[in-house]
Amino acid sequence: MIAVSERVIAIDDANRTTLVSLAQRIAWWSVALALLGSAWLVDPFAEAAFDAPKRLCVLLGAALASIALCWCAQSIRWREWSLSSRWIAALAALALLCMIVAAVVSPHPELAWPSLRRLLLIALLVPIGASSMLDGAPGKRMLWVVLLACASTAVISLLQAIGIELPLHVAQIGGRFPTGALLGNEGYVALACAIMAAVCAAVAASAAPRRARIAAAALGVLAILAIVVNHQATSAAALLAALSVIVAVRWQARWLVTLLVATLLIAATTALVAPLRAVTWAKLPVGGIEGFQRLTTYRLGAWVAALDMVSARPLTGYGLGTFAAEAQTHRLAAELDLHERFVQPSGASFVYAHQEYLQLAAEAGIPALLFLLTAIVVLMLGLLRHCWPPDDPERLVLIAIISTGIIEALAWFPLQVPFTATVLLLACGRAWRMVASTAELS
């Protein structure tokens, strides 16, 4: 009887292993196709020819991967998580609660609730990244999928720069140059290329095989060339910041990270506090407000609108997805208060704040921003604290991706672009898994 029972248990274990393997393959392909679709899909017949099919592809991929992983998921052993990972999960849950409250009290429920539903779907990429699906070889293959999507985007953009046009009769999503590849905007191309260059630098500096490091160096050169051709200073700055962090971690020069964080905090504080701004930024010889408008490609209007939204509803914001509806009103109010004009020469207005942190505070309130910022800080500290050996490829790659995204969010909106959002959320999930423990968490 004991032998028979043991045989039955062994068969059950084998069947379960097969089911888990099948579910993880389905989830892996769902995420891989979502990544490629978010880089390549275009619908010439849609009003939003670039973003609409890409966003749909990402949402479907996240939903299908989640269903596949939940199909054979084990119970969550949260007691095995590290203290840092518990804090991160709790802070993220509190931020999500703030977003729900913002939707409940939003003056634009017709915008806030659909945006919240989309957020809940795409946020599934974080637990997907935290699952065991990306352990070992599947994780490496997923990274190559990311690099394939980025490299193809860079090549198409460079071809457009020399006059070779896409055979598609669709308009770009704004932008200054017709080099948006299949993402639709040269800024989006540069965001993706900055992530690719940072990843390539991390691989080249790690203990990866020599062939992988040579390939990464070549792809890194391609990414940097695309950033330069598209004249994207924000992506270049994000790449430089990520390179500083990689150098600091790889060669144990932690003072570089401290210097970078201190610089960012000083710059943000002096920009946000009016008395400090008057004796710092206002004294720079750039030609006043008009000079700063040119330097920031006329983002000041979006930033002051977001700040005015924050001051009007600091605790709850206006609800996710409402910035475009409120921006014009609040920009005009800010112009009256400051006795300055913040318009674009074309007369157009921004749909996004071009600053993820300000937009989150404007739409979900300051508490939501503080919870998420604290979660990011704890996550990065966990990665940096446990980055041993210092040339571990996976940790360096995750640090590179997240560092790039943190800086890109200061003047762009990488979490609103389907491709970069997918990459960043998956990386955050994987980083959380590494901070949590080496135990099975899926």
Salt bridges, closest charged atoms under 4 A:
GLU80 OE2 - ARG77 NE 3.14
GLU110 OE2 - HIS108 ND1 3.76
ASP135 OD1 - ARG430 NH1 2.54
ASP135 OD2 - ARG433 NH2 3.21
GLU290 OE2 - ARG294 NH1 3.78
ASP308 OD2 - HIS330 ND1 2.71
GLU326 OE2 - HIS108 NE2 2.56
GLU326 OE1 - HIS330 NE2 3.07
GLU335 OE2 - ARG331 NH1 2.60
GLU335 OE1 - ARG341 NH1 2.67
ASP392 OD2 - ARG395 NE 3.93
GLU394 OE2 - ARG430 NE 2.52
GLU440 OE1 - ARG433 NH2 3.57
